[in-house]
Amino acid sequence: MSEVEYATLHFYGWWQAITCLFAFLALAAIWWHLGRRKNDYAQIWLALSVLCWSITGFMEVYFAMQLSELSNFESSEAQQLTFRMSGYGSLLSLGNSFFILLSLPWFKHIPERIEPIIKSKYWPYIVGLPFVFSLLPTLSKIFFSGNLEIISELDVYYSILTLAFLGIVLWESFAKRRLKLLAWLSLACILITFIAQVYKISGNEIDMRLFSAIFKSALIMIFFALAMSWVKDLSENILPSSHYFFISLSGTEVMIKGIAGKDKLAFSISHAQSELLQAFLRAKENNDTWLEIKPKGARISKKEYAIKDHNEIKRLTHAILDGIYGKDNWTKEKHEIPFKNQFYETKGRGSRMIRLRLPKENVSWNMA
């Protein structure tokens, strides 16, 4: 290690230690205030992965101080310290990748093709076994000072495995929240990180530090963007009280106001759904009358029912939810049930009489 490489190590070590420590504390704080209450541990696992980088920085500063006491940076003692530092760095790199992989099952949006694998109860074993098998050659770098040098770069291969899963899940998370620009930026960040990991094998200390600083800064920012998108998702999933919910219908065009994080929503529904919504709105303006759902076993009679069956209401509800959150971006428990509770009301449990819960002044319609 030359004097230039030593100076770079000392500067980069302090930068990595302090920056990543603050990032760890910030992510942990987000988890403490929000994730902990929702039993969501994604943020804390990501925080621990960043903490591994901070510890790496402090470790590099320590070894830089040890090297500064030597008169010759090219001596065997200096080389031994460099091998040990590289070994500890690989060990912490493995820990960083392992914590990132442990965070993935807690992500809300995971591609359907890999969701059964990531959500499986065996996921900790799937990612844990390669982690354990990579420890032995990595520890050999620490205790045997350079033996098995190629094998001890397994942290790079483990990092590449991590990047593959992380890139896919990040894209899905941002895309499902309609944050396409962040989705593309996350892929760019993953590509930069991949190049840095491959370049790590070259052994060029100065360039490797530069690449490392770039990809770690980018990943930290992506992690914070992910945390903020999670907060955005939470705010959008909080439906307003029916008194603050406004809906208007013009032909088949629906406009909604009052959803948190959205100024105004406009979308189209089918002609049949438009007719049913119009019936609800007309009944609301006509002394807030009730609409009756046709009984399942009702025989053919002269009586006309406003609603043929419950499926008509279900289709209308799903069309509105698709307009608010996007198709396939909502769930029954977190979105459909709360929406129905705020949007509709019935005379009683099991009753076939239904109407809108919204105040009369919150609805409007015209069939122009």
Secondary structure as UniProt FT lines:
FT   HELIX           3..33
FT   HELIX           35..38
FT   HELIX           42..68
FT   TURN            73..74
FT   HELIX           76..103
FT   HELIX           104..106
FT   TURN            112..114
FT   HELIX           115..118
FT   TURN            121..122
FT   HELIX           123..144
FT   TURN            145..150
FT   HELIX           151..153
FT   HELIX           154..176
FT   TURN            177..178
FT   HELIX           180..199
FT   HELIX           200..202
FT   HELIX           205..236
FT   HELIX           242..244
FT   STRAND          246..250
FT   TURN            251..252
FT   STRAND          253..257
FT   TURN            260..261
FT   STRAND          265..268
FT   HELIX           271..285
FT   TURN            286..288
FT   STRAND          291..293
FT   TURN            296..297
FT   HELIX           310..325
FT   TURN            327..328
FT   HELIX           332..336
FT   HELIX           337..343
FT   STRAND          344..346
FT   TURN            349..350
FT   STRAND          353..356
FT   HELIX           360..362
FT   STRAND          363..366
//
